[in-house]
Amino acid sequence: MNVFLPEDLAAIVRQQLETGRFASSAEVIRHALEALAYEEEVLALEREDDPAKLADLRRAWAEGIASGDGGVLDAEAIIAEARARHLAAG
């Protein structure tokens, strides 16, 4: 998927890359979309007026952020490990 960003948003992506927090523009965009999804879920829970669910979501989000970056995943290595487990299981 290709996405066109206006210059002001492209500048934000570049700034995030320069910090070293993200390894690629795709990671920056993925993080931004995850934050948007979280925001939408919070708004939905606020409309439901369920403080317990909202508190649980905020706690889970904070734990996820505190756990740090998951890093770059090697799809080939993951597939190879899954195949090896499958073969070992018989």
Buried (B, 14 or more C-beta within 10 A) or exposed (E): EEEEEEEEBEEEBEEBBEEEEBEEBEBBBEBBEEEEEBEEBBEEBEEEEEEEBBEEBEEEBEEEEEEEEEEEEEEEEEEEEEEEEEEEEE
